[in-house]
Amino acid sequence: MRLVIMADTHLPKRARDLPSELWAAVDAADVVVHAGDWVDSALLDDLERRSARLIGVHGNNDGPELRTRLPEIARADLAGLRLAVVHETGPAAGRERRCAARFPDCDLLVFGHSHIPWDSEAPGGLRLLNPGSPTDRRRQPHATYLTADLTDGRLDAVTLHRVPRERA
């Protein structure tokens, strides 16, 4: 099972659209995960149309329409892998312990908000992933997103992708 993981797209404020490379990954994925801060519901509509399966949450920059359509926390079983998605997890210091306590029944937690890629493991085995942002790198050297493969309920081949700048 192929996953594409993104967050903090901030469309159309930070970019007019997702990068073409990311759209190609979405089209090829079995599951697309978005960890909030969509900003406009048009991207949600587009991802719903193009994704085989979409799992998403709202973020702090998402208004009433997105908050009506998306939960604060999403949970899913992906071939035996117990996934949770949330936008904010608080400060980096102590994140693993806090998240392990908050999501004790999960194998993988995808989060956003910071625009900083993150890949760590909490005590007890909870894996924490933040894909960064494919459209708003802020103080990061590159805009980013993640892909991962799921095999027999295990997360394999997690890859952080640097998004090349596209010319308008």
Beta strands, then each sheet from edge to edge (+ up, - down):
strand 1: 2-6
strand 2: 31-34
strand 3: 54-56
strand 4: 73-78
strand 5: 81-86
strand 6: 108-110
strand 7: 118-121
strand 8: 127-130
strand 9: 143-151
strand 10: 154-163
sheet 1: 3+ 2+ 1+ 9- 10+
sheet 2: 4+ 5- 6- 8- 7+
end
